[in-house]
Amino acid sequence: MSMNLTDSTTISNDQQRGNGNYFEPVYDGLLIVLCVAVIIINLFVLLLYSKRRQLHTKTNTLLVSLSISDLIMGLCGIPLYIACNAVREGNVCIAQLVMFRFSAVSTMFHILAITGERYFSVIHPLQYINIVTGQIILRIIAGIWLLSFFFAVVQLSWILPFGFFSRHPTKMTASLIFNCVGFAVFFAIPFLLMVVVYVQMFITIHRQVQQIKRQQRVSLDFSSSTNTFHASHTQLRALFIFSIMLVLFAGSWLTWYISLFQLYINFSFMSEISMMIFDFLRLGVSFINPLLYTFLKNDFSEALKSFLKNRRKNLDITISQTTGTTHGHWKQPPSRSSL
């Protein structure tokens, strides 16, 4: 069976290498396919962002930072998880643990930052330009990366002295406190806060849409009302995408925290098969996130269509030029009798 994505207190008393082997050819083969898909989709997001200046918005800058975090998960996190299952070597599993802690904090706070940016845009549109500046966005991104890195490596202070597979009481106690703080500060509180904020934003946009409809009934100027309605619809669609991202993240990572805490009560809430499924879904968030905003978010979707259209046009030109060159090359010279 595949080892759950928990911390270093989950395995055996051996400080250097765990007992047994958790490598499953079919399951880990699917993880390899997922790993490749995560790398490709996030590289494509970065390519689109670099090629299309219209994507250089504050929201998309936060999304690209999240995409880089997801790309690191594909490049390092998933391979380290597979390797830890296969070789059960302490240093490899420690590296995998650090990567997943980093991803848990990074993803949650990127979504929190996106939610905050959208909140000021919807609830306080007049103050938005002055409050949410480009420099503020860059500072928030830098803070997210520093905080994620710090929280991921701070646990090494009690893991390295005892070893990844040790169940020493001191290490178990430190891990329990760490997991409680992590669950509260980096999961539960941000999630509940975002639920309240999203409900407020949806209500506000719904009121705007209803107001626009009432204005259209009594006004003959449909052009301005239509533009406002389109803007509200675009915001509503973006909020729907981000709320899906939040629900997927919370649902997949909640099972991870459950698997952590059940270690301390010696009771399993979920079977090994169900944990493997949730582990796969948790890793799949790094693929689903860019897929959602690439194909569903209006500006990314338009940029994608434009990119594919230009690529197809360039390919047709290349084929046409190649065909013309080939025909010219094989054209037969005139015979001597015709001279």
N, C-alpha and C positions, 0 to 999 in steps of 0.2 A: 504494500500500500504506500501511497505517497505521504510523506511527512507533512503534517499541518504547518502552516506559516505562523508558528508561534515563536516564542523567544527561547533563550538558551536553557530554560528550566524544563524542557519538554521531553528530554530523552533519557540517557542513562547516567550512571555515576562515573563512567570513564571520562577523564578530562581531556583526552586527546582524540579519541575516535569512538563513535557510537557502535553499538552492537547491531548486527544484521544489515540488511540493505532494503531501501525503500524504493528502488528504481522499478518502474512499471513501463515496459516498452510501448504499449499503446497509449497510455496516459501521457507519458513524457514525450512521445512522438507528437501528440496533439499540442503539447506545450511548445515544442520546437516550431511547429507551423504557426502557432499564435505569436511566438517571438518574432518570426520573420514578418508577419503581418503588421505587428506593432511598429517595427522599424520602418517598413515601407510607407505606411499611412502617415506617420509623424514626419518623416523626411519630406513627403509630398506636401504636407501642411507648411513646413518651413520654406519649401520651394515656391509655393503659391504666394506666401507672404513676402518673400524677397523679390518676386517678379511683378507683383501688382501693388502699386503705391496706394490705390484706393482701399486696400486692406489695412493700411497703417493707422488704425484708430486705437483709441485707448483700450477699448474692450478686447480687440484682437491682439494687442500687445500682451495683455494678460493671458489670452488663450495660447499665444505662441510660447510664452514662458512655461505654461502648463504642458504644451506639446513637447518641449525640450525635456521636461521632467519625465513625461511618458516615454520619450525616446530612450532616456537613460535606463528606464525600467526594462525596455526591450533589449538594449545592448548589454546590460549588466545584471539587472535584477532577476529576470527569468532564467538566463543561463546559470547564474549562481544557485538558484533554487533547484534546478535540475541536477547540477553538480553535487550539491549538498545531499540530495536524496541518493545519488549514486555512490559517492565515495565516503560519505559520513565522516569527513575530516574536519576537525575543529575550526581551523582558520577559514576554510571555505564557507562553513555554516555561519561563522561570525560575519563574514563579508556579506552573505545573503541577508542576515538579520539587519545589518546596518542599512542596506539598500531598501528593505521593505519598511523600516521605520521612517526613512527619509521620504519614501513615496507616500506613506500614510499622512504625514504632516503636510508635505508639499501639496498634494492634491486637495486636501480639505481647505487649506488656507488660500490656494489659488481660487477655488470656487467661492470662498468667503470674500476675497478681494473683488472678484467679478460681480458678486451680489451687491457689495457696497457701491461699486461704480455705477451699476444699474439703478440702485436705490436713489442716489443723488440725481441721476438723469431723469427719473420718473417722478419722484416726490418733490425735488427741489430743482427744477429745470433752470430757473433764473440764476441760481447761485452755482450751478454745475460747472460752468466754464472757469469760474474763479477758484472753486474748491478743488476740483479734480483736474489738475494740470498734468502735462507730460512728465515733468520732473517728479511729481508726487507718485505717479504710476511706476516710474523707474525705481524710486526709493522703496515703494511697497514690494516690488519684485525682488530687489536686493535683500530686503528684510525677510521675505518668505524663504529665500534660499539659505540665508544665514541661520535662521531659526530651525529650518528643517535639518540642516547639516549638524547643528549643535545638538538637537534632541536625538539625532540618530547615533552620534558618537559618544554622548555622555554616558550611556549605559556600558561602554567598554571599561569604565573605571571599576566595575565590580564583576564584569564577565571575564576579562583577561586574567586577573589574579587566580580565579578558580577554574577556568576552562569552560568551553561552551556547553559540555555535556554534564557538568557538575550540578548536583542538587544540594550543595552546601547550604545550611540554614541562613547564613549571612547573605548569600547570594539570592536565595529564595525570597527573603524579606525585602531586600533592596528591589528586586524585580517586581514584587507585589506593589510596593509603594509607587514605583515608576509606572507600572501599568495603570494604577488607579488615577494618577495625575494625568497620564496620557489620555485615558478615556474621557476624563472630565474636561480638561483644558483643550485638547486637540481633536475631540470628537463630539461629545454630548452638548457642551455649551455652544460651540459654533453651529452645530446642526439645528438646535432649537431656535437660536437667534435667526438663522436663515429661513426657517419655516415661517416665523412671524413676519419677517421682512417680505418674503415672497407673497404671502397672503395679502399684506398691505399693498404691494405693488399691483397684484392682479385686481384688487378691488378698485384701486385708483384708475387703472387703465380701462376697466369695465365702465366706470362712471364717465370717463372721457368719451368712450365710444357711444354711450347712451346720450350724452350731451350733444355730440356731433349729429346723431340721428334726429334729435329734436330740432336742431338748427336747420337741418336740411328740409324739414317739413314746412318751416315758416319762412325760409329764405330762398331767394331766387339765385343766389350766388353759390353754385354747386362746386366750382373749381377749388376754392379755398377749403371748403368742408371736405372734399374728396382727398386733397393733399394731407390734411390733418388726420383723416381717417386712415389713410395709408401709413402714415408715420406711427400711429397708435397700433395698427395691426402688425407692423414690423417689430415694434417693441414687445408686443404680446408674444409674437412668435419666438423672439430671442429669449424671453423669460421662460417660455415653455421648454425650450431646449436646455437652458441652464438648470431648471428645476428637475428635469429628467436626469441630468448629470449628477445632481445632488442626491436624488433618490437611489440611483444605481450605486454611487459611492457608499452611501450610508448603509444600504442593504448588504453589500458585499463585505464591507469592513466591520460591520457589527458582529457578524459571525466570527471574525478573527478575534475580537475582544472577548467574545463568549468562550472561544477555545482557550484563551489565556486564563480567564478566571476559573474555568472548570478544573484547571490543574490543581488549584488550591483547596478544592472541596471534594476531590476524588470522586467526582460524578460527571458522567458524560451526557450532555444534552442532545448531541447529534452523533449519528453513526459515522464511521470512517468514510463510507462512500459519500455521504452527504457533505462531509468536510472537503473531500476531494473536488466535488462539484463546485462548492462555494469558493475554494481556492482558485479553481480555473476561472470562475466568473470574476473574482477579485483581480486576477491578472488581466482578464479581458477588458477591464475598465480602461486600461491604457490604449486599447484599440477602439473601443466604443466611443470614447470622448471625442477624438478627432473626427471619427466617422459622422457623429451627430452634427457638429457645427460646420463640417465641410459640405455636407449634402443638404442640410436643413436651414442653416443660417443664410439669410438672403445674400449678403455681400460675398461670403465665401462661395456660395452656390453659383452666383453670377461669374465670379473670378474663375471658378473651375470650368464652367461652360466656355468662357472666353479662351482659357488656356488650351482646352482640348480642341476647340475650333481652330486656333492658330497652329497647333501642332499638326492637325490634319491637313490644313492648307499647306504648310511647309513640306509635309510628307508628299502631298500630291505634286508640288513643284519639283521636288527632288526626283520623284519617279518619272515625271515628264521629261526632265533634263536628262536623266539616265537613259530613258527610252530613245530620245532624240540622238544622243551620242552613240548609242549602240547601232541605230539604223544608219547613221552616217559612216560608222566604222565598217559595217558589212556591205555598204553600197558597192556594187561591182563596177570596175573601171570600164570605159568603152573599149570595144574590140578594135583590132588593127584595121579590119575591113571597113569600119565606119569612119576612119580618119581620112 
